[in-house]
Amino acid sequence: MTDTNGVPEDTNGIATNAMASTNAADNSGINVRDRDTNNLTPGDQGTTQSDIDITQRIRKQLVMNTDYSVDAKNIKIITANGKVTLRGPVNSDNEKSGIETLAQNIAGNGNVDDQLEVATNSTDMSTNVSATTTTNSSENSTNQ
């Protein structure tokens, strides 16, 4: 059985293959921040138990804190050899400094590379409608 466009359907009129959608998803975009091979990505996460524990402790504290936005709770936390890299957009300078402090309290001073970006736009960031511009106040010339 087929619909009027020739797409196969089951007996209930439900399309049975991927061709049913006329608009294919575009999953080919590459995160601009991750194009630079000098930047750490989640694939660079350390595999030692210590690195995993540090990352988990930071993530748990971040997620449990109701003061942080959804954007802030979804930043990248990458720990390799005891050094933590924080990357991604947050909604305010307060979130940025709070997350950096949280990470330093767990990983230790000097072990956090804060690459968080404060998103700026004219819409309400809590709804994540549009993050048009980001600024990165981190001066990071080397990543380890």
OpenMM code with the backbone's topology and positions (N, CA, C; nanometers):
from openmm import Vec3, app, unit

residues = "MET THR ASP THR ASN GLY VAL PRO GLU ASP THR ASN GLY ILE ALA THR ASN ALA MET ALA SER THR ASN ALA ALA ASP ASN SER GLY ILE ASN VAL ARG ASP ARG ASP THR ASN ASN LEU THR PRO GLY ASP GLN GLY THR THR GLN SER ASP ILE ASP ILE THR GLN ARG ILE ARG LYS GLN LEU VAL MET ASN THR ASP TYR SER VAL ASP ALA LYS ASN ILE LYS ILE ILE THR ALA ASN GLY LYS VAL THR LEU ARG GLY PRO VAL ASN SER ASP ASN GLU LYS SER GLY ILE GLU THR LEU ALA GLN ASN ILE ALA GLY ASN GLY ASN VAL ASP ASP GLN LEU GLU VAL ALA THR ASN SER THR ASP MET SER THR ASN VAL SER ALA THR THR THR THR ASN SER SER GLU ASN SER THR ASN GLN".split()
positions = [
    Vec3(0.0843, -0.1171, 0.0000),
    Vec3(0.0000, 0.0000, 0.0000),
    Vec3(0.0894, 0.1242, 0.0000),
    Vec3(0.0550, 0.2261, -0.0785),
    Vec3(0.1340, 0.3494, -0.0840),
    Vec3(0.0425, 0.4696, -0.0670),
    Vec3(0.1026, 0.5822, -0.0213),
    Vec3(0.0247, 0.7046, -0.0101),
    Vec3(0.0202, 0.7737, -0.1454),
    Vec3(-0.0337, 0.8955, -0.1497),
    Vec3(-0.0485, 0.9661, -0.2776),
    Vec3(0.0852, 1.0064, -0.3380),
    Vec3(0.1923, 1.0052, -0.2572),
    Vec3(0.3256, 1.0377, -0.3080),
    Vec3(0.4059, 0.9135, -0.3425),
    Vec3(0.3441, 0.7965, -0.3315),
    Vec3(0.4138, 0.6728, -0.3634),
    Vec3(0.4989, 0.6192, -0.2503),
    Vec3(0.4838, 0.6738, -0.1293),
    Vec3(0.5607, 0.6279, -0.0142),
    Vec3(0.4907, 0.5065, 0.0454),
    Vec3(0.5638, 0.3964, 0.0676),
    Vec3(0.5003, 0.2765, 0.1234),
    Vec3(0.4404, 0.3035, 0.2616),
    Vec3(0.3189, 0.2485, 0.2869),
    Vec3(0.2516, 0.2613, 0.4153),
    Vec3(0.2137, 0.1235, 0.4659),
    Vec3(0.1985, 0.1121, 0.5991),
    Vec3(0.1451, -0.0124, 0.6533),
    Vec3(-0.0072, -0.0059, 0.6435),
    Vec3(-0.0750, -0.1025, 0.6973),
    Vec3(-0.2210, -0.1078, 0.6853),
    Vec3(-0.2918, 0.0032, 0.7611),
    Vec3(-0.2218, 0.0729, 0.8510),
    Vec3(-0.2801, 0.1846, 0.9253),
    Vec3(-0.2518, 0.3192, 0.8614),
    Vec3(-0.1889, 0.3195, 0.7449),
    Vec3(-0.1585, 0.4447, 0.6764),
    Vec3(-0.0355, 0.5147, 0.7281),
    Vec3(0.0522, 0.4414, 0.7982),
    Vec3(0.1747, 0.5000, 0.8535),
    Vec3(0.2898, 0.4690, 0.7588),
    Vec3(0.3670, 0.5711, 0.7250),
    Vec3(0.4808, 0.5527, 0.6354),
    Vec3(0.5773, 0.4513, 0.6946),
    Vec3(0.6328, 0.3666, 0.6093),
    Vec3(0.7171, 0.2576, 0.6580),
    Vec3(0.8637, 0.2714, 0.6237),
    Vec3(0.9059, 0.3832, 0.5660),
    Vec3(1.0492, 0.3992, 0.5396),
    Vec3(1.0927, 0.5437, 0.5564),
    Vec3(1.2217, 0.5644, 0.5515),
    Vec3(1.2785, 0.6977, 0.5732),
    Vec3(1.2410, 0.7945, 0.4626),
    Vec3(1.1983, 0.7440, 0.3477),
    Vec3(1.1627, 0.8307, 0.2362),
    Vec3(1.0345, 0.9092, 0.2645),
    Vec3(0.9652, 0.8769, 0.3725),
    Vec3(0.8399, 0.9435, 0.4046),
    Vec3(0.8600, 1.0918, 0.4319),
    Vec3(0.9741, 1.1284, 0.4809),
    Vec3(1.0009, 1.2677, 0.5118),
    Vec3(1.0492, 1.3392, 0.3867),
    Vec3(0.9883, 1.4529, 0.3563),
    Vec3(1.0308, 1.5278, 0.2386),
    Vec3(1.1477, 1.6191, 0.2690),
    Vec3(1.1731, 1.6467, 0.3979),
    Vec3(1.2847, 1.7316, 0.4377),
    Vec3(1.3851, 1.6490, 0.5159),
    Vec3(1.4990, 1.6224, 0.4567),
    Vec3(1.6022, 1.5452, 0.5257),
    Vec3(1.6691, 1.6319, 0.6320),
    Vec3(1.7046, 1.5713, 0.7429),
    Vec3(1.7754, 1.6426, 0.8492),
    Vec3(1.9156, 1.6765, 0.8026),
    Vec3(1.9620, 1.7938, 0.8380),
    Vec3(2.0975, 1.8340, 0.8021),
    Vec3(2.1850, 1.8199, 0.9251),
    Vec3(2.2547, 1.7095, 0.9346),
    Vec3(2.3433, 1.6847, 1.0480),
    Vec3(2.4900, 1.6987, 1.0092),
    Vec3(2.5154, 1.7680, 0.9000),
    Vec3(2.6518, 1.7743, 0.8498),
    Vec3(2.7332, 1.8909, 0.9045),
    Vec3(2.6697, 1.9825, 0.9759),
    Vec3(2.7433, 2.0986, 1.0267),
    Vec3(2.8464, 2.0585, 1.1311),
    Vec3(2.9587, 2.1284, 1.1319),
    Vec3(3.0637, 2.1033, 1.2305),
    Vec3(3.0676, 2.2198, 1.3266),
    Vec3(3.0714, 2.1898, 1.4542),
    Vec3(3.0795, 2.2924, 1.5562),
    Vec3(3.2043, 2.3767, 1.5308),
    Vec3(3.1839, 2.5053, 1.5099),
    Vec3(3.2939, 2.5956, 1.4759),
    Vec3(3.4046, 2.5911, 1.5805),
    Vec3(3.3667, 2.5857, 1.7068),
    Vec3(3.4676, 2.5830, 1.8124),
    Vec3(3.5533, 2.4577, 1.8058),
    Vec3(3.4984, 2.3499, 1.7529),
    Vec3(3.5713, 2.2233, 1.7513),
    Vec3(3.6537, 2.2025, 1.6245),
    Vec3(3.6500, 2.2971, 1.5331),
    Vec3(3.7290, 2.2833, 1.4104),
    Vec3(3.8785, 2.2967, 1.4370),
    Vec3(3.9144, 2.3779, 1.5336),
    Vec3(4.0546, 2.3977, 1.5677),
    Vec3(4.1033, 2.2749, 1.6430),
    Vec3(4.1974, 2.2042, 1.5857),
    Vec3(4.2453, 2.0808, 1.6475),
    Vec3(4.3219, 2.1053, 1.7767),
    Vec3(4.3535, 2.2312, 1.8079),
    Vec3(4.4181, 2.2630, 1.9344),
    Vec3(4.3189, 2.2660, 2.0500),
    Vec3(4.1897, 2.2790, 2.0187),
    Vec3(4.0864, 2.2812, 2.1223),
    Vec3(4.0497, 2.1395, 2.1619),
    Vec3(4.0351, 2.1185, 2.2928),
    Vec3(3.9935, 1.9881, 2.3408),
    Vec3(3.8456, 1.9668, 2.3126),
    Vec3(3.8097, 1.8437, 2.2849),
    Vec3(3.6709, 1.8046, 2.2667),
    Vec3(3.6410, 1.6930, 2.3660),
    Vec3(3.5142, 1.6552, 2.3834),
    Vec3(3.4838, 1.5458, 2.4759),
    Vec3(3.5597, 1.4170, 2.4447),
    Vec3(3.6014, 1.3981, 2.3223),
    Vec3(3.6814, 1.2806, 2.2865),
    Vec3(3.8187, 1.2807, 2.3516),
    Vec3(3.8609, 1.3958, 2.4022),
    Vec3(3.9906, 1.4077, 2.4686),
    Vec3(3.9816, 1.3816, 2.6185),
    Vec3(3.8618, 1.3490, 2.6676),
    Vec3(3.8429, 1.3204, 2.8101),
    Vec3(3.9392, 1.2112, 2.8534),
    Vec3(4.0062, 1.2352, 2.9659),
    Vec3(4.0984, 1.1355, 3.0194),
    Vec3(4.0244, 1.0101, 3.0633),
    Vec3(4.0947, 0.8993, 3.0599),
    Vec3(4.0319, 0.7722, 3.0953),
    Vec3(4.0745, 0.7204, 3.2319),
    Vec3(4.1588, 0.7957, 3.3019),
    Vec3(4.1966, 0.7508, 3.4363),
    Vec3(4.0775, 0.7718, 3.5292),
    Vec3(4.0720, 0.6939, 3.6344),
    Vec3(3.9614, 0.7066, 3.7292),
    Vec3(3.9584, 0.8455, 3.7910),
    Vec3(4.0744, 0.9032, 3.8153),
    Vec3(4.0818, 1.0373, 3.8726),
    Vec3(4.0181, 1.1408, 3.7790),
    Vec3(4.0522, 1.1360, 3.6503),
    Vec3(3.9949, 1.2300, 3.5533),
    Vec3(3.8436, 1.2129, 3.5433),
    Vec3(3.7990, 1.0897, 3.5397),
    Vec3(3.6551, 1.0618, 3.5310),
    Vec3(3.5835, 1.1137, 3.6552),
    Vec3(3.6425, 1.0899, 3.7721),
    Vec3(3.5822, 1.1358, 3.8978),
    Vec3(3.5706, 1.2878, 3.9025),
    Vec3(3.6742, 1.3576, 3.8603),
    Vec3(3.6719, 1.5051, 3.8609),
    Vec3(3.5600, 1.5548, 3.7706),
    Vec3(3.5520, 1.5017, 3.6509),
    Vec3(3.4484, 1.5435, 3.5565),
    Vec3(3.3098, 1.5155, 3.6137),
    Vec3(3.2904, 1.3975, 3.6704),
    Vec3(3.1602, 1.3612, 3.7266),
    Vec3(3.1227, 1.4517, 3.8438),
    Vec3(3.2179, 1.4831, 3.9298),
    Vec3(3.1890, 1.5683, 4.0454),
    Vec3(3.1499, 1.7092, 4.0016),
    Vec3(3.2199, 1.7626, 3.9017),
    Vec3(3.1860, 1.8966, 3.8512),
    Vec3(3.0476, 1.8937, 3.7882),
    Vec3(3.0216, 1.7954, 3.7024),
    Vec3(2.8914, 1.7866, 3.6349),
    Vec3(2.7782, 1.7723, 3.7368),
    Vec3(2.7974, 1.6879, 3.8368),
    Vec3(2.6936, 1.6659, 3.9373),
    Vec3(2.6622, 1.7953, 4.0122),
    Vec3(2.7663, 1.8676, 4.0550),
    Vec3(2.7446, 1.9935, 4.1258),
    Vec3(2.6764, 2.0963, 4.0359),
    Vec3(2.7141, 2.1002, 3.9112),
    Vec3(2.6577, 2.1940, 3.8154),
    Vec3(2.5090, 2.1654, 3.7927),
    Vec3(2.4761, 2.0406, 3.7711),
    Vec3(2.3377, 2.0027, 3.7428),
    Vec3(2.2487, 2.0197, 3.8654),
    Vec3(2.3025, 1.9951, 3.9833),
    Vec3(2.2224, 2.0053, 4.1059),
    Vec3(2.1905, 2.1501, 4.1435),
    Vec3(2.2687, 2.2454, 4.0949),
    Vec3(2.2488, 2.3854, 4.1298),
    Vec3(2.1369, 2.4446, 4.0443),
    Vec3(2.0269, 2.4817, 4.1068),
    Vec3(1.9107, 2.5330, 4.0343),
    Vec3(1.9301, 2.6755, 3.9824),
    Vec3(2.0393, 2.7415, 4.0203),
    Vec3(2.0637, 2.8784, 3.9744),
    Vec3(2.1203, 2.8844, 3.8328),
    Vec3(2.1686, 2.7723, 3.7808),
    Vec3(2.2296, 2.7722, 3.6483),
    Vec3(2.1280, 2.7426, 3.5392),
    Vec3(2.1468, 2.8050, 3.4237),
    Vec3(2.0595, 2.7843, 3.3080),
    Vec3(2.0836, 2.6463, 3.2467),
    Vec3(1.9946, 2.6077, 3.1590),
    Vec3(2.0116, 2.4813, 3.0862),
    Vec3(2.1401, 2.4868, 3.0040),
    Vec3(2.1678, 2.6010, 2.9417),
    Vec3(2.2922, 2.6162, 2.8649),
    Vec3(2.4136, 2.5895, 2.9524),
    Vec3(2.4148, 2.6481, 3.0712),
    Vec3(2.5283, 2.6317, 3.1621),
    Vec3(2.5431, 2.4863, 3.2054),
    Vec3(2.4327, 2.4195, 3.2272),
    Vec3(2.4376, 2.2798, 3.2714),
    Vec3(2.4843, 2.1857, 3.1609),
    Vec3(2.4865, 2.2341, 3.0377),
    Vec3(2.5264, 2.1513, 2.9241),
    Vec3(2.6618, 2.1866, 2.8647),
    Vec3(2.7428, 2.2605, 2.9386),
    Vec3(2.8767, 2.2926, 2.8885),
    Vec3(2.9601, 2.1656, 2.8781),
    Vec3(3.0675, 2.1757, 2.8031),
    Vec3(3.1617, 2.0641, 2.7937),
    Vec3(3.2585, 2.0728, 2.9110),
    Vec3(3.2746, 1.9620, 2.9792),
    Vec3(3.3712, 1.9513, 3.0888),
    Vec3(3.4657, 1.8394, 3.0494),
    Vec3(3.5897, 1.8747, 3.0231),
    Vec3(3.6878, 1.7778, 2.9751),
    Vec3(3.8042, 1.7767, 3.0728),
    Vec3(3.8310, 1.6615, 3.1320),
    Vec3(3.9419, 1.6487, 3.2256),
    Vec3(4.0434, 1.5518, 3.1678),
    Vec3(4.1661, 1.5968, 3.1569),
    Vec3(4.2750, 1.5127, 3.1077),
    Vec3(4.3986, 1.5425, 3.1925),
    Vec3(4.4533, 1.4391, 3.2521),
    Vec3(4.5713, 1.4525, 3.3373),
    Vec3(4.5491, 1.5520, 3.4513),
    Vec3(4.4278, 1.5523, 3.5056),
    Vec3(4.3959, 1.6389, 3.6189),
    Vec3(4.3641, 1.7827, 3.5823),
    Vec3(4.3778, 1.8186, 3.4551),
    Vec3(4.3483, 1.9543, 3.4084),
    Vec3(4.2089, 1.9573, 3.3483),
    Vec3(4.1266, 2.0503, 3.3939),
    Vec3(3.9882, 2.0609, 3.3494),
    Vec3(3.9755, 2.1743, 3.2479),
    Vec3(3.9097, 2.1458, 3.1357),
    Vec3(3.8758, 2.2482, 3.0376),
    Vec3(3.7244, 2.2630, 3.0362),
    Vec3(3.6784, 2.3860, 3.0498),
    Vec3(3.5359, 2.4182, 3.0458),
    Vec3(3.5083, 2.4909, 2.9157),
    Vec3(3.4135, 2.4395, 2.8358),
    Vec3(3.3838, 2.5020, 2.7069),
    Vec3(3.2350, 2.5056, 2.6822),
    Vec3(3.1911, 2.6122, 2.6162),
    Vec3(3.0522, 2.6241, 2.5758),
    Vec3(2.9908, 2.7553, 2.6203),
    Vec3(2.8672, 2.7776, 2.5786),
    Vec3(2.7998, 2.9036, 2.6111),
    Vec3(2.7312, 2.8994, 2.7467),
    Vec3(2.7359, 3.0120, 2.8151),
    Vec3(2.6592, 3.0350, 2.9381),
    Vec3(2.5843, 3.1668, 2.9196),
    Vec3(2.4884, 3.1920, 3.0063),
    Vec3(2.4026, 3.3081, 2.9862),
    Vec3(2.4497, 3.4366, 3.0511),
    Vec3(2.5471, 3.4289, 3.1428),
    Vec3(2.5882, 3.5513, 3.2112),
    Vec3(2.7305, 3.5372, 3.2655),
    Vec3(2.7864, 3.6527, 3.2995),
    Vec3(2.9177, 3.6534, 3.3640),
    Vec3(2.9121, 3.5824, 3.4986),
    Vec3(2.7984, 3.5950, 3.5688),
    Vec3(2.7825, 3.5273, 3.6979),
    Vec3(2.7890, 3.3760, 3.6813),
    Vec3(2.7232, 3.3231, 3.5782),
    Vec3(2.7308, 3.1787, 3.5534),
    Vec3(2.8742, 3.1388, 3.5217),
    Vec3(2.9387, 3.2169, 3.4380),
    Vec3(3.0763, 3.1866, 3.3975),
    Vec3(3.1687, 3.1805, 3.5188),
    Vec3(3.1638, 3.2824, 3.6032),
    Vec3(3.2533, 3.2843, 3.7195),
    Vec3(3.2134, 3.1782, 3.8223),
    Vec3(3.0839, 3.1542, 3.8372),
    Vec3(3.0385, 3.0528, 3.9315),
    Vec3(3.0831, 2.9131, 3.8923),
    Vec3(3.0753, 2.8831, 3.7643),
    Vec3(3.1173, 2.7509, 3.7160),
    Vec3(3.2679, 2.7351, 3.7281),
    Vec3(3.3417, 2.8410, 3.6971),
    Vec3(3.4869, 2.8342, 3.7104),
    Vec3(3.5258, 2.8092, 3.8561),
    Vec3(3.4608, 2.8793, 3.9485),
    Vec3(3.4890, 2.8597, 4.0908),
    Vec3(3.4546, 2.7183, 4.1342),
    Vec3(3.3399, 2.6699, 4.0902),
    Vec3(3.2976, 2.5333, 4.1222),
    Vec3(3.4044, 2.4326, 4.0758),
    Vec3(3.4510, 2.4490, 3.9523),
    Vec3(3.5525, 2.3580, 3.8969),
    Vec3(3.6849, 2.3696, 3.9729),
    Vec3(3.7242, 2.4910, 4.0086),
    Vec3(3.8485, 2.5098, 4.0831),
    Vec3(3.8404, 2.4469, 4.2215),
    Vec3(3.7236, 2.4543, 4.2839),
    Vec3(3.7064, 2.3933, 4.4154),
    Vec3(3.7227, 2.2417, 4.4091),
    Vec3(3.6911, 2.1827, 4.2974),
    Vec3(3.7023, 2.0371, 4.2821),
    Vec3(3.8379, 1.9970, 4.2265),
    Vec3(3.8839, 2.0659, 4.1220),
    Vec3(4.0081, 2.0270, 4.0539),
    Vec3(4.1317, 2.0937, 4.1130),
    Vec3(4.1124, 2.2034, 4.1850),
    Vec3(4.2249, 2.2767, 4.2422),
    Vec3(4.2607, 2.3984, 4.1589),
    Vec3(4.3067, 2.5026, 4.2255),
    Vec3(4.3495, 2.6244, 4.1557),
    Vec3(4.4608, 2.5916, 4.0581),
    Vec3(4.4557, 2.6541, 3.9428),
    Vec3(4.5570, 2.6324, 3.8410),
    Vec3(4.5299, 2.5104, 3.7539),
    Vec3(4.4246, 2.4365, 3.7837),
    Vec3(4.3922, 2.3171, 3.7054),
    Vec3(4.2681, 2.3349, 3.6202),
    Vec3(4.2222, 2.4597, 3.6005),
    Vec3(4.1010, 2.4844, 3.5233),
    Vec3(4.1312, 2.5838, 3.4109),
    Vec3(4.0987, 2.5435, 3.2896),
    Vec3(4.1097, 2.6297, 3.1724),
    Vec3(3.9676, 2.6717, 3.1358),
    Vec3(3.9313, 2.7944, 3.1700),
    Vec3(3.7962, 2.8443, 3.1479),
    Vec3(3.7850, 2.9024, 3.0080),
    Vec3(3.7207, 2.8281, 2.9191),
    Vec3(3.6956, 2.8749, 2.7833),
    Vec3(3.5456, 2.9003, 2.7625),
    Vec3(3.4731, 2.9219, 2.8726),
    Vec3(3.3299, 2.9468, 2.8629),
    Vec3(3.3046, 3.0791, 2.7928),
    Vec3(3.1946, 3.0845, 2.7203),
    Vec3(3.1571, 3.2035, 2.6453),
    Vec3(3.0247, 3.2558, 2.6976),
    Vec3(3.0176, 3.3849, 2.7209),
    Vec3(2.8924, 3.4462, 2.7642),
    Vec3(2.8136, 3.4840, 2.6391),
    Vec3(2.6986, 3.4219, 2.6226),
    Vec3(2.6132, 3.4497, 2.5068),
    Vec3(2.5455, 3.5842, 2.5267),
    Vec3(2.5413, 3.6629, 2.4209),
    Vec3(2.4763, 3.7932, 2.4286),
    Vec3(2.3759, 3.8051, 2.3153),
    Vec3(2.2565, 3.8487, 2.3486),
    Vec3(2.1540, 3.8790, 2.2491),
    Vec3(2.0417, 3.9552, 2.3161),
    Vec3(1.9412, 3.9895, 2.2406),
    Vec3(1.8324, 4.0698, 2.2950),
    Vec3(1.7136, 3.9861, 2.3379),
    Vec3(1.7199, 3.8536, 2.3225),
    Vec3(1.6075, 3.7697, 2.3628),
    Vec3(1.6345, 3.7056, 2.4969),
    Vec3(1.5345, 3.6476, 2.5551),
    Vec3(1.5464, 3.5810, 2.6841),
    Vec3(1.6264, 3.4535, 2.6670),
    Vec3(1.7461, 3.4490, 2.7231),
    Vec3(1.8333, 3.3332, 2.7065),
    Vec3(1.7788, 3.2095, 2.7760),
    Vec3(1.6930, 3.2249, 2.8761),
    Vec3(1.6439, 3.1073, 2.9474),
    Vec3(1.5571, 3.0205, 2.8587),
    Vec3(1.5039, 3.0764, 2.7509),
    Vec3(1.4248, 2.9964, 2.6588),
    Vec3(1.5091, 2.9441, 2.5438),
    Vec3(1.6340, 2.9886, 2.5385),
    Vec3(1.7278, 2.9446, 2.4353),
    Vec3(1.6726, 2.9676, 2.2952),
    Vec3(1.6038, 3.0820, 2.2756),
    Vec3(1.5434, 3.1115, 2.1470),
    Vec3(1.6491, 3.1387, 2.0422),
    Vec3(1.7421, 3.2269, 2.0739),
    Vec3(1.8481, 3.2526, 1.9777),
    Vec3(1.9704, 3.3057, 2.0487),
    Vec3(2.0811, 3.2419, 2.0266),
    Vec3(2.2082, 3.2892, 2.0791),
    Vec3(2.2853, 3.3404, 1.9596),
    Vec3(2.2764, 3.4706, 1.9363),
    Vec3(2.3294, 3.5254, 1.8130),
    Vec3(2.4789, 3.5505, 1.8162),
    Vec3(2.5307, 3.5867, 1.9297),
    Vec3(2.6720, 3.6190, 1.9386),
    Vec3(2.7285, 3.5649, 2.0683),
    Vec3(2.8527, 3.5271, 2.0658),
    Vec3(2.9167, 3.4872, 2.1897),
    Vec3(3.0483, 3.5599, 2.2023),
    Vec3(3.0886, 3.5787, 2.3256),
    Vec3(3.2183, 3.6396, 2.3510),
    Vec3(3.2964, 3.5454, 2.4393),
    Vec3(3.4230, 3.5344, 2.4146),
    Vec3(3.5075, 3.4472, 2.4940),
    Vec3(3.6119, 3.5344, 2.5599),
    Vec3(3.6067, 3.5432, 2.6909),
    Vec3(3.7010, 3.6298, 2.7611),
    Vec3(3.8260, 3.5545, 2.8021),
    Vec3(3.8336, 3.4280, 2.7674),
    Vec3(3.9502, 3.3484, 2.8048),
    Vec3(4.0645, 3.3751, 2.7073),
    Vec3(4.1788, 3.3973, 2.7608),
    Vec3(4.2978, 3.4090, 2.6788),
    Vec3(4.3692, 3.2757, 2.6893),
    Vec3(4.3469, 3.1894, 2.5934),
    Vec3(4.4043, 3.0547, 2.6010),
    Vec3(4.4916, 3.0318, 2.4784),
    Vec3(4.6196, 3.0427, 2.4966),
    Vec3(4.7090, 3.0244, 2.3827),
    Vec3(4.7538, 2.8810, 2.3674),
    Vec3(4.7478, 2.8042, 2.4757),
    Vec3(4.7866, 2.6630, 2.4641),
    Vec3(4.6875, 2.5767, 2.5358),
    Vec3(4.6571, 2.4634, 2.4770),
    Vec3(4.5732, 2.3620, 2.5405),
    Vec3(4.6595, 2.2393, 2.5606),
    Vec3(4.6459, 2.1764, 2.6753),
    Vec3(4.7279, 2.0585, 2.7009),
    Vec3(4.6433, 1.9369, 2.7032),
] * unit.nanometer
topology = app.Topology()
chain = topology.addChain("A")
for resn in residues:
    res = topology.addResidue(resn, chain)
    for name in ("N", "CA", "C"):
        topology.addAtom(name, app.Element.getBySymbol(name[0]), res)
